Amino acid sequence: MSSLEEDIKKAKYLIENHKFYRNRDDIFDEIYPFTNENIKEMFDFFDFKDKNCLCVLGSSDQTFDMYLRGAKSVTAFDINPLTKYLFYLKRAALKADLTKEEYLSFFL
């Protein structure tokens, strides 16, 4: 089974069980669809303009916010290998130019 197929299997399990995924050496929590931090309050203290940034990928919200605040580049990492798919999905939704209501409806 390919890595992508295995990741899809893990993601399907997470979606159906809404709890934790645990399989041998892979131990991580569910995928968070939105950040659980107050990004606006936190990021107002930083100047991202033309900076190279590093952050945990998680919900991807911090990554996109850094770009919106003028970051030159953002390198994101996460122990959960499935978060990259949420990033790709959110990036595609943003590129599709959805309204705020359509975007929230899609992810909620």
C-alpha positions in Angstrom: 0.0 0.0 0.0 1.4 3.4 -0.9 2.1 6.2 1.5 -0.8 8.2 0.2 -3.2 5.3 0.5 -2.1 4.7 4.0 -2.6 8.4 4.9 -6.1 8.3 3.4 -6.8 5.2 5.5 -5.6 7.0 8.7 -7.6 10.2 7.8 -10.7 8.2 7.2 -10.3 6.5 10.6 -9.9 9.9 12.3 -12.9 11.4 10.6 -15.1 8.4 11.5 -13.9 8.1 15.1 -13.3 11.7 16.2 -10.8 10.7 18.8 -7.2 9.6 18.6 -5.3 7.7 16.0 -2.8 5.2 17.5 -1.0 2.7 15.3 2.4 1.3 16.3 4.9 4.1 16.2 2.4 6.7 14.9 0.7 8.5 17.9 -1.0 11.8 17.3 -4.3 13.5 18.1 -7.1 14.4 15.7 -6.7 17.0 13.1 -7.8 20.4 14.2 -9.8 22.2 11.5 -9.2 25.6 13.0 -6.6 27.1 15.3 -7.2 27.0 19.0 -5.1 30.1 19.7 -6.0 33.8 19.4 -3.8 34.5 16.3 -4.8 38.1 16.0 -3.8 39.1 19.5 -0.7 37.0 19.4 0.5 38.0 15.9 -0.1 41.7 16.5 3.2 41.7 18.5 5.3 40.5 15.5 6.5 42.0 12.3 6.3 39.4 9.5 6.9 41.7 6.6 9.6 40.1 4.3 10.6 37.6 7.0 11.3 33.9 6.7 9.1 32.2 9.2 8.8 28.8 10.9 5.7 27.4 12.6 3.8 24.3 13.5 1.4 23.4 10.7 -1.5 22.2 12.8 -4.7 23.7 11.3 -2.7 25.7 8.8 -4.3 28.9 10.0 -1.0 30.4 11.4 0.8 29.6 8.1 -1.8 31.5 6.1 -2.0 34.3 8.6 1.8 34.8 8.3 1.5 35.1 4.6 -1.3 37.6 4.9 0.9 39.7 7.2 3.6 39.8 4.5 5.9 36.9 5.3 8.5 36.2 2.6 8.3 32.5 3.2 6.8 30.1 5.8 8.2 26.7 6.6 5.7 24.6 8.5 6.2 21.3 10.3 4.1 18.9 12.2 4.5 15.5 13.9 1.0 14.5 12.4 1.6 13.6 8.8 -2.1 14.1 8.0 -2.1 17.9 8.6 -0.5 18.5 5.2 -3.7 17.3 3.5 -5.7 19.8 5.5 -3.3 22.5 4.4 -3.7 21.5 0.7 -7.5 21.4 1.1 -7.5 24.9 2.7 -5.2 26.3 0.1 -7.4 25.0 -2.7 -10.5 26.5 -1.0 -8.7 29.9 -0.7 -7.6 29.7 -4.3 -11.3 28.9 -5.3 -12.1 32.4 -4.0 -15.0 31.2 -1.8 -17.0 33.6 0.2 -16.5 33.5 3.9 -19.9 31.7 4.3 -19.0 29.1 1.6 -15.6 28.5 3.2 -17.0 28.0 6.7 -19.8 25.8 5.4 -17.3 23.6 3.6 -15.1 23.1 6.7 -17.8 22.9 9.3 
